[in-house]
Every structure is written in structure tokens, then in C-alpha cells.
Amino acid sequence: MKKDVKHKFDDYTVRLINENDFENYYNNGFLNCSEETDYFTGTTEKYKKEDILNYINKIVDDKTRFDFVILDNDNKIIGEVVLNSIDNGLCNYRIAIFSKDSFSKGIGYNASKFVFDYAFNNTDIERIGLEVYPFNERGINLYKKLGFVFIKEVVDEEAEDLYRVSYYMELCKV
């Protein structure tokens, strides 16, 4: 069982996801997620409710990942910050803000900063990597502000044209 990790900033709370978050997570992150979020994350599938329930039950105690939700003052989940595929000091990072109304307000920056500080100070994570699509300029600017540096271009020959090329970036523990 992972210990309870929670952080408050402005009008938001970042904490580890738990089984009780299922309805809130499904409704806001999948059922009512904005088209812009799907576009920038490359999400093309529509997930069934039972798939998300199984997913949450699987990830809650998975020691190779930390899944944080971002909640507003009404305890509505408005986004997530995830560190997954943790192996030999390296992990993958992803962030999603579920509603366009919450874009460009510093929420992603503050939530990510907390998660990175937690990871670097409380785990054996030393490097955090991510992939971002070149057209996601807001995301790229956020990652640079957080300290990520461009490493290489990644080409997925099987992906649709729009999602064929991504940039791989990394942040290293200082």
C-alpha cells in the first residue's frame, strides 16, 4: 500500500488516486473530457466504464507508478499527473488537464512541480522522461519551464500522420 501523499496549492489539491475516485475520474477524465485534451494527448479511443474501473483497481497499489489526481475546491477531478514505468531510476511522465477551462492557469505547473519534488526526494527516481507532440506548444513550454530538455525526435511509423512524430524530453534530478 502506498502512503497517503497530498499537496494543496491555490484552490487545488494533488493527491494519489484511490478506488473511491472511480466515478469522479471516469466522468471528468473520460466521459466529459474536452476534445482539446484528447487532441493534445493523442487519445483516440473511447473507454468503457468497466475498463476504467479495472484500470484504477490495477494502478492503485502498483509500485512501478504514481498516479496523482488534481482536484478543485469542489473535489471534482480536473486532471492527473502520472509517473509510470518506473525502472532503474527512470520513469515516464504524463499530465492531462481534462477541461479547456482549466488550461493555462498554472495548475499543471504547480501539480507537476509537487509530483517531481516528491519523486526526487522520496523515491529512487533520478530521471523523468516524456513524449510530446510538436504541435502541443503549450505543453512544450510547460515542460521547458519545469526544466525538461529536448533529447530526440521519435518517429512511430504505424501512427496516424498527426501523431507520427513526437519529441522525447527528460528532466534529471539535480
C-alpha positions in Angstrom: 0.0 0.0 0.0 1.3 3.4 -1.0 1.4 6.1 1.7 -1.0 9.0 1.5 0.6 11.8 -0.4 -1.3 15.1 -0.6 -0.4 18.7 -1.5 -2.6 21.8 -1.6 -1.9 24.9 -3.8 -4.2 27.8 -4.6 -7.7 26.3 -4.9 -6.5 22.8 -5.8 -5.3 19.6 -4.2 -3.0 17.0 -5.7 -3.1 13.5 -4.2 -2.6 9.9 -5.1 -5.6 8.3 -6.8 -7.7 5.7 -4.8 -10.5 3.3 -5.6 -13.1 5.8 -4.3 -12.1 8.2 -7.2 -13.6 5.9 -9.8 -16.9 7.8 -10.7 -15.2 11.2 -10.5 -12.2 10.1 -12.6 -14.4 8.4 -15.2 -16.9 11.2 -15.5 -14.4 14.0 -15.8 -11.4 12.3 -17.4 -13.2 10.1 -19.9 -16.9 10.7 -20.2 -16.7 14.6 -20.2 -13.1 15.2 -21.2 -12.6 18.0 -23.6 -11.8 17.4 -27.3 -8.7 19.6 -26.8 -7.3 17.3 -24.2 -7.9 14.2 -26.4 -6.2 16.1 -29.3 -3.1 17.1 -27.3 -2.7 13.7 -25.7 -3.3 11.7 -28.8 -6.3 9.9 -27.2 -8.4 8.4 -30.0 -10.2 5.6 -28.1 -13.4 5.8 -26.1 -13.1 3.7 -23.0 -15.8 1.7 -21.3 -16.7 2.4 -17.7 -15.6 -1.1 -16.6 -12.3 -0.7 -18.4 -11.6 2.4 -16.2 -12.7 0.6 -13.0 -10.3 -2.3 -13.8 -7.6 0.2 -14.6 -7.9 2.1 -11.3 -8.0 -1.2 -9.3 -4.8 -2.2 -11.1 -2.8 1.0 -10.6 -3.6 2.0 -7.0 -1.1 -0.4 -5.5 1.3 -0.7 -8.5 4.8 0.0 -7.2 6.0 0.9 -10.7 3.9 4.0 -10.9 2.4 7.0 -9.0 -0.9 8.3 -10.3 -1.9 11.6 -8.9 -5.3 13.4 -9.4 -5.8 17.1 -9.3 -9.0 18.2 -7.6 -10.6 21.6 -7.4 -12.3 23.1 -4.3 -15.5 21.1 -5.1 -13.4 17.8 -5.1 -14.0 17.5 -8.8 -11.1 15.7 -10.6 -9.9 18.2 -13.2 -6.7 16.4 -14.2 -3.9 14.0 -13.5 -0.2 13.8 -13.2 1.3 10.3 -13.7 4.8 8.9 -13.2 4.8 5.3 -14.6 7.1 2.6 -15.9 9.5 3.3 -13.0 12.6 1.2 -13.6 16.3 1.7 -12.7 15.8 5.4 -11.7 13.9 6.3 -14.8 10.2 6.9 -15.3 7.7 8.2 -17.8 5.6 11.3 -17.1 2.3 12.4 -18.4 -0.1 15.1 -17.5 -3.7 15.8 -18.6 -5.9 18.7 -17.7 -9.4 17.4 -18.5 -11.2 20.7 -19.3 -10.2 23.5 -21.6 -11.5 25.9 -18.9 -8.6 24.8 -16.7 -5.8 25.3 -19.3 -3.1 28.0 -18.8 -3.8 28.7 -15.2 -0.6 27.3 -13.7 -2.4 24.1 -12.4 -0.3 21.7 -14.5 2.9 23.5 -13.5 2.2 23.5 -9.7 0.9 19.9 -9.7 3.8 18.7 -11.7 6.4 20.6 -9.6 5.0 18.9 -6.5 5.0 15.4 -8.0 8.6 15.8 -9.2 9.8 17.1 -5.9 8.1 14.2 -4.2 9.6 11.7 -6.6 13.1 13.1 -6.4 13.1 13.3 -2.6 11.2 10.2 -1.7 11.9 7.5 -4.3 14.9 6.3 -6.3 13.7 8.2 -9.4 16.6 10.2 -10.9 15.3 10.9 -14.4 11.8 11.6 -15.7 11.1 11.3 -19.4 8.1 12.3 -21.6 6.9 12.4 -25.2 5.1 15.4 -26.6 3.7 16.1 -30.0 5.4 19.0 -31.8 2.0 20.8 -32.3 1.5 20.9 -28.5 3.3 24.2 -28.0 1.7 24.9 -24.6 2.8 21.5 -23.3 6.4 22.0 -24.7 6.5 25.4 -23.0 5.4 23.9 -19.7 7.9 21.1 -19.9 10.8 23.6 -20.6 9.6 25.8 -17.7 9.7 22.7 -15.4 13.3 22.0 -16.6 12.9 19.3 -19.2 15.4 19.3 -22.1 14.9 18.0 -25.6 16.7 14.7 -26.2 15.5 13.4 -29.6 12.7 13.1 -32.1 10.8 9.9 -32.1 9.0 8.5 -35.2 6.2 6.0 -35.0 5.7 4.7 -38.5 2.4 3.0 -37.6 0.8 6.1 -36.1 -1.6 8.4 -38.0 0.3 11.3 -39.7 -0.6 13.9 -37.0 0.8 11.6 -34.2 3.7 10.1 -36.2 6.4 12.3 -34.7 6.9 13.2 -31.1 9.7 14.8 -29.1 11.3 12.9 -26.2 12.4 15.2 -23.3 14.0 14.5 -19.9 14.3 16.1 -16.5 17.1 15.0 -14.3 17.4 15.1 -10.5 19.6 17.9 -9.5 
